[in-house]
Amino acid sequence: VTDIEFRSDNSAGVAPEIMAAVVAANSGSALAYGGDAATAELERLVREVFENADARVFPVGSGTGANALAVSSICPPWGLILTHATAHMLNMEAGASSMFGGGAVIRGVPGNDYKIHADGLEAALGAVVIGDPHFSQPSVLSLTQPTDRGTMYSLAEVEAVSKIAHDHGLRVHMDGARISNSLVALGCSPADLTWRAGVDVLTLGATKNGALSTEAIVTFDDRAAEELVFRTKRAGHVTSKMRFQSAQLIAYLTDDLWLRLAANANARMARLTAGLQTLGLDFLNRPDVNIVFLQVDEQLKNGLADAGLLFHEFEPGVIRFVTNFQTTASDIDDALERIAALVA
Ligand SMILES: Cc1ncc(COP(=O)(O)O)c(C=O)c1O
């Protein structure tokens, strides 16, 4: 049997449009370090797509780099970064935000559906004495959209918690490693989900959704942008051949490619989860985008692996399936057939 890929959207390949853009960019020479025409065009395009004439964009090499540099640009070294207890930034980035933040503290906030809600945020803010140097001072709210667990904030939820954060003098970061999947699922504009909802700095993911080797930080805050000019360089993220990252991002954002790729991943997940439900299997998350978690016993887990399904065992007995821009309808049909044979 052929394997079916559900381990991660990072396991997928590169979208042909993006590979073609890299090849097309490979003629002649250009100024290095982002001084090229493609990087200038990328900034123009980001301003158009996000409907914000002051937005700035900083291509970087990884999502971890984007998150850590983004929050460091809006957080003093004595600052407190509040994020959900399950957030990638807190659990899976080896403290990168603390390091680039000069020792800033990241604290996990509990909340159902893997999201930060008003009560959780108020409680976290209330646990700190403002102005008392014994306490890291609340400086950043970081929202992961969609969450690591495949759920999603509604627009109203982003607005509500961002407003509380701003009212307390915090600035707001969004880890949009998969923001395109949320844009498609919510059917809203990039501007609505970001700066109009209170987001100051965005991690714009691309590699999980068809790019080759780039993510980006998008700022809607001039002070953050000024900091990032230097912070990205010091962190080693200002690459000499940035034009090839910019070419990827231009292709990604042109003609809604990012949304079309994400729409495929979301639609395949919807089909997969509908089929799993028919087979009587239950999920640990509401699968709003392209990620689903299942609790399985050892026998079913081994059966799935033996049947050629590639998945990630997140913790003992909990497995994760992720669809991606390349997942086909027949991948899903095949997978459901193999699973049905196991649960029968
Ligand atoms: C929600 C989220 N944020 C950030 C990252 C970090 O991206 P990278 O692995 O490129 O550092 C990931 C990667 O899986 C992620 O899932």
Ligand as a Chemical Component Dictionary entry (heavy atoms), coordinates in Angstrom:
data_LIG
# 
_chem_comp.id                   LIG 
_chem_comp.type                 NON-POLYMER 
_chem_comp.pdbx_formal_charge   0 
_chem_comp.three_letter_code    LIG 
# 
loop_
_chem_comp_atom.comp_id 
_chem_comp_atom.atom_id 
_chem_comp_atom.alt_atom_id 
_chem_comp_atom.type_symbol 
_chem_comp_atom.charge 
_chem_comp_atom.model_Cartn_x 
_chem_comp_atom.model_Cartn_y 
_chem_comp_atom.model_Cartn_z 
_chem_comp_atom.pdbx_ordinal 
LIG C1 C1 C 0 1.402 27.266 15.569 1  
LIG C2 C2 C 0 2.853 27.219 15.199 2  
LIG N1 N1 N 0 3.607 28.305 15.385 3  
LIG C3 C3 C 0 4.908 28.333 15.060 4  
LIG C4 C4 C 0 5.538 27.220 14.534 5  
LIG C5 C5 C 0 7.035 27.286 14.302 6  
LIG O1 O1 O 0 7.438 27.128 13.003 7  
LIG P1 P1 P 0 8.908 26.543 12.661 8  
LIG O2 O2 O 0 8.838 25.078 12.875 9  
LIG O3 O3 O 0 9.100 26.956 11.239 10 
LIG O4 O4 O 0 9.898 27.206 13.563 11 
LIG C6 C6 C 0 4.793 26.061 14.312 12 
LIG C7 C7 C 0 5.453 24.861 13.731 13 
LIG O5 O5 O 0 4.965 23.771 13.759 14 
LIG C8 C8 C 0 3.419 26.056 14.673 15 
LIG O6 O6 O 0 2.676 24.952 14.516 16 
# 
loop_
_chem_comp_bond.comp_id 
_chem_comp_bond.atom_id_1 
_chem_comp_bond.atom_id_2 
_chem_comp_bond.value_order 
_chem_comp_bond.pdbx_ordinal 
LIG C1 C2 SING 1  
LIG C2 N1 SING 2  
LIG C2 C8 DOUB 3  
LIG N1 C3 DOUB 4  
LIG C3 C4 SING 5  
LIG C4 C5 SING 6  
LIG C4 C6 DOUB 7  
LIG C5 O1 SING 8  
LIG O1 P1 SING 9  
LIG P1 O2 DOUB 10 
LIG P1 O3 SING 11 
LIG P1 O4 SING 12 
LIG C6 C7 SING 13 
LIG C6 C8 SING 14 
LIG C7 O5 DOUB 15 
LIG C8 O6 SING 16 
# 
